[in-house]
Amino acid sequence: MSVDTQTVKRIAFLARLKIEDDKIAAAEEEFNKILQWVDQLKEVDTSAVEPLVSVNENFLEMRRDEVTEGNQAEEILANAPMKEYGYFAVPKVVE
């Protein structure tokens, strides 16, 4: 598979990238290099490789949840610049 000038322009449009007209040829070449690399990856024999559920092979040991220092709402809210009804108050961001 190879990328032509029209495809570069379409990819740029879809990705909301602004590629100057004098840079389109370079982008085309770069995209084609990426596709060649992906084709090389397709040649790797993975038939003997087990599928991964996670890249992390270590299993995390579960621990019990224990409340160590609770009921400190007043002390915590004492540091807040704005508070309302026992909660942190923040400025409205979305209308």
Rosetta constraint file for C-alpha pairs under 8 A:
AtomPair CA 1 CA 35 HARMONIC 7.15 0.50
AtomPair CA 2 CA 32 HARMONIC 5.69 0.50
AtomPair CA 2 CA 35 HARMONIC 7.23 0.50
AtomPair CA 3 CA 7 HARMONIC 5.86 0.50
AtomPair CA 3 CA 8 HARMONIC 6.74 0.50
AtomPair CA 3 CA 28 HARMONIC 6.21 0.50
AtomPair CA 3 CA 31 HARMONIC 6.75 0.50
AtomPair CA 3 CA 32 HARMONIC 5.97 0.50
AtomPair CA 4 CA 8 HARMONIC 6.35 0.50
AtomPair CA 4 CA 28 HARMONIC 6.42 0.50
AtomPair CA 5 CA 9 HARMONIC 6.34 0.50
AtomPair CA 5 CA 24 HARMONIC 6.86 0.50
AtomPair CA 5 CA 25 HARMONIC 7.19 0.50
AtomPair CA 5 CA 28 HARMONIC 6.49 0.50
AtomPair CA 6 CA 10 HARMONIC 6.22 0.50
AtomPair CA 7 CA 11 HARMONIC 6.04 0.50
AtomPair CA 8 CA 12 HARMONIC 6.06 0.50
AtomPair CA 8 CA 24 HARMONIC 6.96 0.50
AtomPair CA 8 CA 27 HARMONIC 7.05 0.50
AtomPair CA 8 CA 28 HARMONIC 6.05 0.50
AtomPair CA 9 CA 13 HARMONIC 6.13 0.50
AtomPair CA 9 CA 19 HARMONIC 7.90 0.50
AtomPair CA 9 CA 24 HARMONIC 7.69 0.50
AtomPair CA 10 CA 14 HARMONIC 6.13 0.50
AtomPair CA 11 CA 15 HARMONIC 5.95 0.50
AtomPair CA 12 CA 16 HARMONIC 5.81 0.50
AtomPair CA 12 CA 17 HARMONIC 4.72 0.50
AtomPair CA 12 CA 18 HARMONIC 6.53 0.50
AtomPair CA 12 CA 19 HARMONIC 6.81 0.50
AtomPair CA 13 CA 17 HARMONIC 6.17 0.50
AtomPair CA 13 CA 18 HARMONIC 7.68 0.50
AtomPair CA 19 CA 23 HARMONIC 6.24 0.50
AtomPair CA 19 CA 24 HARMONIC 6.41 0.50
AtomPair CA 20 CA 24 HARMONIC 6.58 0.50
AtomPair CA 23 CA 27 HARMONIC 6.26 0.50
AtomPair CA 24 CA 28 HARMONIC 6.04 0.50
AtomPair CA 25 CA 29 HARMONIC 6.28 0.50
AtomPair CA 26 CA 30 HARMONIC 6.19 0.50
AtomPair CA 27 CA 31 HARMONIC 6.05 0.50
AtomPair CA 28 CA 32 HARMONIC 6.20 0.50
AtomPair CA 29 CA 33 HARMONIC 6.29 0.50
AtomPair CA 30 CA 34 HARMONIC 6.36 0.50
AtomPair CA 31 CA 35 HARMONIC 6.29 0.50
AtomPair CA 32 CA 36 HARMONIC 6.16 0.50
AtomPair CA 33 CA 37 HARMONIC 6.27 0.50
AtomPair CA 34 CA 38 HARMONIC 6.33 0.50
AtomPair CA 35 CA 39 HARMONIC 6.22 0.50
AtomPair CA 36 CA 40 HARMONIC 6.32 0.50
AtomPair CA 37 CA 41 HARMONIC 6.47 0.50
AtomPair CA 38 CA 42 HARMONIC 6.51 0.50
AtomPair CA 39 CA 43 HARMONIC 6.84 0.50
AtomPair CA 40 CA 44 HARMONIC 7.28 0.50
AtomPair CA 72 CA 76 HARMONIC 6.19 0.50
AtomPair CA 73 CA 77 HARMONIC 6.01 0.50
AtomPair CA 73 CA 86 HARMONIC 7.68 0.50
AtomPair CA 74 CA 78 HARMONIC 6.09 0.50
AtomPair CA 74 CA 86 HARMONIC 7.95 0.50
AtomPair CA 75 CA 79 HARMONIC 7.36 0.50
AtomPair CA 76 CA 80 HARMONIC 7.35 0.50
AtomPair CA 77 CA 83 HARMONIC 6.97 0.50
AtomPair CA 77 CA 86 HARMONIC 7.51 0.50
AtomPair CA 77 CA 87 HARMONIC 7.37 0.50
AtomPair CA 77 CA 88 HARMONIC 7.04 0.50
AtomPair CA 80 CA 88 HARMONIC 6.65 0.50
AtomPair CA 82 CA 88 HARMONIC 6.29 0.50
AtomPair CA 82 CA 89 HARMONIC 5.20 0.50
AtomPair CA 82 CA 90 HARMONIC 6.95 0.50
AtomPair CA 83 CA 87 HARMONIC 5.56 0.50
AtomPair CA 83 CA 88 HARMONIC 4.57 0.50
AtomPair CA 83 CA 89 HARMONIC 4.67 0.50
AtomPair CA 84 CA 88 HARMONIC 6.40 0.50
AtomPair CA 84 CA 89 HARMONIC 5.79 0.50
